[in-house]
Amino acid sequence: MKPAKILGPTLLLALLSVSLSASAYDADWKRGRIYYRSVCTSCHVALPVGQINPSSKTMAEWSGYLQADKHAKGKDSVKQYVSKSYRASIKSANKAAEKFADVPDQELLDDVKAFLVKGAKDGEAPASCS
């Protein structure tokens, strides 16, 4: 009778851990790279700020920047620029925005963060935007 008492909770715990791990999203740095280079960089190049390479900041600086969610010296939100509404507003002029139109906002933000951290000055593959 004791094995049955142990098996029930063990099975429940196993199912719970599987369901929690299935809901976790593994960011796609390659998709983040495409979005960053096609959307973020294209906008920055047109502004006086100019191009901002991922390798211009450390991993901690990029993480802090995204965590603070302040863009354009605090005038805008970073999340605004990966939102579905923003992508919809520029999709006629930007193929990447059109391509990622249906990607959930948080997934795309996680993808961009993964690219920036990977390509950071102290990341595993420091990157430029060329």
CYANA upper distance limits for C-alpha pairs under 8 A (distance plus 0.5 A):
  1 MET  CA      5 LYS  CA      7.23
  2 LYS  CA      6 ILE  CA      6.89
  3 PRO  CA      7 LEU  CA      6.43
  4 ALA  CA      8 GLY  CA      6.85
  5 LYS  CA      9 PRO  CA      7.73
  6 ILE  CA     10 THR  CA      6.70
  7 LEU  CA     11 LEU  CA      6.43
  8 GLY  CA     12 LEU  CA      6.73
  9 PRO  CA     13 LEU  CA      6.54
 10 THR  CA     14 ALA  CA      6.66
 11 LEU  CA     15 LEU  CA      6.71
 12 LEU  CA     16 LEU  CA      6.66
 13 LEU  CA     17 SER  CA      6.72
 14 ALA  CA     18 VAL  CA      6.74
 15 LEU  CA     19 SER  CA      6.72
 16 LEU  CA     20 LEU  CA      6.73
 17 SER  CA     21 SER  CA      6.64
 18 VAL  CA     22 ALA  CA      6.57
 19 SER  CA     23 SER  CA      7.02
 20 LEU  CA     24 ALA  CA      7.33
 25 TYR  CA    107 GLU  CA      7.96
 27 ALA  CA    107 GLU  CA      7.36
 27 ALA  CA    110 ASP  CA      5.98
 27 ALA  CA    111 ASP  CA      5.29
 27 ALA  CA    114 ALA  CA      6.69
 28 ASP  CA     32 GLY  CA      6.83
 28 ASP  CA    110 ASP  CA      8.22
 28 ASP  CA    111 ASP  CA      5.41
 28 ASP  CA    114 ALA  CA      7.30
 28 ASP  CA    115 PHE  CA      8.34
 29 TRP  CA     33 ARG  CA      6.49
 29 TRP  CA    111 ASP  CA      5.58
 29 TRP  CA    112 VAL  CA      7.00
 29 TRP  CA    113 LYS  CA      8.11
 29 TRP  CA    114 ALA  CA      5.30
 29 TRP  CA    115 PHE  CA      4.85
 29 TRP  CA    118 LYS  CA      8.11
 30 LYS  CA     34 ILE  CA      6.90
 30 LYS  CA    111 ASP  CA      8.04
 30 LYS  CA    115 PHE  CA      7.31
 31 ARG  CA     35 TYR  CA      6.80
 31 ARG  CA    108 LEU  CA      8.39
 31 ARG  CA    111 ASP  CA      6.66
 31 ARG  CA    112 VAL  CA      7.97
 32 GLY  CA     36 TYR  CA      6.43
 32 GLY  CA    108 LEU  CA      7.21
 32 GLY  CA    109 LEU  CA      8.23
 32 GLY  CA    110 ASP  CA      8.23
 32 GLY  CA    111 ASP  CA      4.72
 32 GLY  CA    112 VAL  CA      4.34
 32 GLY  CA    113 LYS  CA      7.65
 32 GLY  CA    114 ALA  CA      7.31
 32 GLY  CA    115 PHE  CA      5.91
 33 ARG  CA     37 ARG  CA      6.41
 33 ARG  CA    111 ASP  CA      8.28
 33 ARG  CA    112 VAL  CA      6.94
 33 ARG  CA    115 PHE  CA      5.97
 33 ARG  CA    116 LEU  CA      8.40
 34 ILE  CA     38 SER  CA      6.33
 34 ILE  CA     96 ALA  CA      7.77
 35 TYR  CA     39 VAL  CA      5.99
 35 TYR  CA     40 CYS  CA      7.57
 35 TYR  CA     96 ALA  CA      6.64
 35 TYR  CA     97 ALA  CA      7.91
 35 TYR  CA    112 VAL  CA      7.60
 36 TYR  CA     40 CYS  CA      5.30
 36 TYR  CA     41 THR  CA      6.65
 36 TYR  CA    112 VAL  CA      6.87
 37 ARG  CA     41 THR  CA      5.49
 37 ARG  CA     42 SER  CA      7.42
 37 ARG  CA    129 CYS  CA      6.49
 38 SER  CA     42 SER  CA      6.34
 38 SER  CA     94 ASN  CA      8.06
 38 SER  CA     96 ALA  CA      6.56
 39 VAL  CA     43 CYS  CA      6.86
 39 VAL  CA     94 ASN  CA      7.66
 39 VAL  CA     96 ALA  CA      7.31
 39 VAL  CA     97 ALA  CA      7.41
 40 CYS  CA     44 HIS  CA      6.76
 41 THR  CA     45 VAL  CA      6.49
 41 THR  CA     51 GLN  CA      6.32
 41 THR  CA     52 ILE  CA      7.48
 41 THR  CA    129 CYS  CA      7.73
 42 SER  CA     46 ALA  CA      7.15
 43 CYS  CA     47 LEU  CA      7.20
 44 HIS  CA     48 PRO  CA      8.12
 44 HIS  CA     49 VAL  CA      6.74
 44 HIS  CA     50 GLY  CA      5.54
 44 HIS  CA     51 GLN  CA      5.81
 44 HIS  CA     52 ILE  CA      7.74
 45 VAL  CA     49 VAL  CA      7.85
 45 VAL  CA     50 GLY  CA      5.03
 45 VAL  CA     51 GLN  CA      5.52
 46 ALA  CA     50 GLY  CA      7.39
 51 GLN  CA    129 CYS  CA      8.20
 52 ILE  CA     56 SER  CA      7.34
 52 ILE  CA    129 CYS  CA      8.17
 53 ASN  CA    127 ALA  CA      7.25
 53 ASN  CA    128 SER  CA      5.24
 53 ASN  CA    129 CYS  CA      6.03
 54 PRO  CA    115 PHE  CA      8.40
 54 PRO  CA    116 LEU  CA      5.69
 54 PRO  CA    117 VAL  CA      8.12
 54 PRO  CA    119 GLY  CA      5.76
 54 PRO  CA    120 ALA  CA      5.52
 54 PRO  CA    121 LYS  CA      7.71
 54 PRO  CA    126 PRO  CA      7.56
 54 PRO  CA    127 ALA  CA      6.21
 54 PRO  CA    128 SER  CA      6.57
 54 PRO  CA    129 CYS  CA      7.96
 55 SER  CA    116 LEU  CA      8.41
 55 SER  CA    119 GLY  CA      6.21
 55 SER  CA    120 ALA  CA      4.72
 55 SER  CA    121 LYS  CA      4.65
 55 SER  CA    122 ASP  CA      8.22
 55 SER  CA    126 PRO  CA      5.69
 55 SER  CA    127 ALA  CA      5.86
 55 SER  CA    128 SER  CA      6.76
 56 SER  CA    120 ALA  CA      7.33
 56 SER  CA    121 LYS  CA      6.64
 57 LYS  CA     61 GLU  CA      6.24
 57 LYS  CA     62 TRP  CA      6.78
 57 LYS  CA    120 ALA  CA      6.20
 57 LYS  CA    121 LYS  CA      6.13
 58 THR  CA     62 TRP  CA      6.79
 58 THR  CA    117 VAL  CA      8.06
 58 THR  CA    120 ALA  CA      5.56
 58 THR  CA    121 LYS  CA      5.39
 58 THR  CA    122 ASP  CA      5.97
 58 THR  CA    123 GLY  CA      7.72
 59 MET  CA     63 SER  CA      6.62
 59 MET  CA    116 LEU  CA      7.97
 59 MET  CA    117 VAL  CA      5.35
 59 MET  CA    118 LYS  CA      8.14
 59 MET  CA    120 ALA  CA      5.87
 59 MET  CA    121 LYS  CA      7.63
 59 MET  CA    122 ASP  CA      6.82
 59 MET  CA    123 GLY  CA      6.74
 60 ALA  CA     64 GLY  CA      6.48
 61 GLU  CA     65 TYR  CA      6.50
 62 TRP  CA     66 LEU  CA      6.66
 62 TRP  CA    113 LYS  CA      8.05
 62 TRP  CA    116 LEU  CA      7.17
 62 TRP  CA    117 VAL  CA      7.06
 62 TRP  CA    120 ALA  CA      8.11
 63 SER  CA     67 GLN  CA      6.47
 63 SER  CA    113 LYS  CA      7.85
 63 SER  CA    117 VAL  CA      7.86
 64 GLY  CA     68 ALA  CA      6.49
 65 TYR  CA     69 ASP  CA      6.84
 65 TYR  CA     70 LYS  CA      7.44
 66 LEU  CA     70 LYS  CA      7.89
 66 LEU  CA     78 VAL  CA      7.32
 66 LEU  CA    113 LYS  CA      7.97
 69 ASP  CA     77 SER  CA      5.76
 69 ASP  CA     78 VAL  CA      5.55
 69 ASP  CA     79 LYS  CA      7.20
 70 LYS  CA     74 GLY  CA      4.96
 70 LYS  CA     75 LYS  CA      7.42
 70 LYS  CA     76 ASP  CA      6.36
 70 LYS  CA     77 SER  CA      5.39
 70 LYS  CA     78 VAL  CA      6.26
 71 HIS  CA     75 LYS  CA      6.71
 71 HIS  CA     76 ASP  CA      5.38
 71 HIS  CA     77 SER  CA      5.83
 71 HIS  CA     78 VAL  CA      5.75
 72 ALA  CA     76 ASP  CA      6.44
 76 ASP  CA     80 GLN  CA      7.87
 77 SER  CA     81 TYR  CA      7.95
 78 VAL  CA     82 VAL  CA      7.85
 79 LYS  CA     83 SER  CA      6.69
 79 LYS  CA    105 ASP  CA      8.19
 79 LYS  CA    109 LEU  CA      7.51
 80 GLN  CA     86 TYR  CA      7.11
 81 TYR  CA     86 TYR  CA      6.39
 81 TYR  CA     87 ARG  CA      8.04
 82 VAL  CA     86 TYR  CA      7.15
 82 VAL  CA     87 ARG  CA      7.32
 82 VAL  CA    105 ASP  CA      6.46
 82 VAL  CA    108 LEU  CA      6.98
 82 VAL  CA    109 LEU  CA      6.72
 83 SER  CA     87 ARG  CA      6.79
 83 SER  CA    104 PRO  CA      8.49
 83 SER  CA    105 ASP  CA      5.64
 84 LYS  CA     88 ALA  CA      6.51
 84 LYS  CA    101 ALA  CA      6.62
 84 LYS  CA    102 ASP  CA      7.59
 84 LYS  CA    103 VAL  CA      8.17
 84 LYS  CA    104 PRO  CA      7.94
 84 LYS  CA    105 ASP  CA      6.91
 85 SER  CA     89 SER  CA      6.71
 86 TYR  CA     90 ILE  CA      7.04
 87 ARG  CA     91 LYS  CA      6.25
 87 ARG  CA     97 ALA  CA      5.37
 87 ARG  CA     98 GLU  CA      7.28
 87 ARG  CA    100 PHE  CA      8.24
 87 ARG  CA    101 ALA  CA      6.54
 88 ALA  CA     97 ALA  CA      7.65
 88 ALA  CA     98 GLU  CA      7.62
 88 ALA  CA    101 ALA  CA      7.11
 90 ILE  CA     94 ASN  CA      6.42
 90 ILE  CA     97 ALA  CA      7.11
 90 ILE  CA     98 GLU  CA      8.38
 91 LYS  CA     95 LYS  CA      6.70
 91 LYS  CA     96 ALA  CA      8.01
 91 LYS  CA     97 ALA  CA      5.48
 91 LYS  CA     98 GLU  CA      5.02
 91 LYS  CA    101 ALA  CA      8.34
 92 SER  CA     98 GLU  CA      7.76
 94 ASN  CA     98 GLU  CA      6.99
 95 LYS  CA     99 LYS  CA      6.50
 96 ALA  CA    100 PHE  CA      6.64
 97 ALA  CA    101 ALA  CA      6.38
103 VAL  CA    107 GLU  CA      7.36
103 VAL  CA    108 LEU  CA      6.97
104 PRO  CA    108 LEU  CA      6.91
105 ASP  CA    109 LEU  CA      6.69
106 GLN  CA    110 ASP  CA      6.54
107 GLU  CA    111 ASP  CA      6.62
108 LEU  CA    112 VAL  CA      6.71
109 LEU  CA    113 LYS  CA      6.62
110 ASP  CA    114 ALA  CA      6.58
111 ASP  CA    115 PHE  CA      6.87
112 VAL  CA    116 LEU  CA      6.66
113 LYS  CA    117 VAL  CA      6.50
114 ALA  CA    118 LYS  CA      6.51
115 PHE  CA    119 GLY  CA      6.40
116 LEU  CA    120 ALA  CA      6.20
117 VAL  CA    123 GLY  CA      6.39
118 LYS  CA    123 GLY  CA      5.24
118 LYS  CA    124 GLU  CA      5.92
118 LYS  CA    125 ALA  CA      6.19
118 LYS  CA    126 PRO  CA      7.28
119 GLY  CA    123 GLY  CA      5.89
119 GLY  CA    124 GLU  CA      7.24
119 GLY  CA    125 ALA  CA      5.50
119 GLY  CA    126 PRO  CA      4.48
119 GLY  CA    127 ALA  CA      5.01
119 GLY  CA    128 SER  CA      8.18
120 ALA  CA    124 GLU  CA      8.23
120 ALA  CA    125 ALA  CA      7.79
120 ALA  CA    126 PRO  CA      5.60
120 ALA  CA    127 ALA  CA      7.27
121 LYS  CA    126 PRO  CA      5.85
121 LYS  CA    127 ALA  CA      8.37
122 ASP  CA    126 PRO  CA      7.36
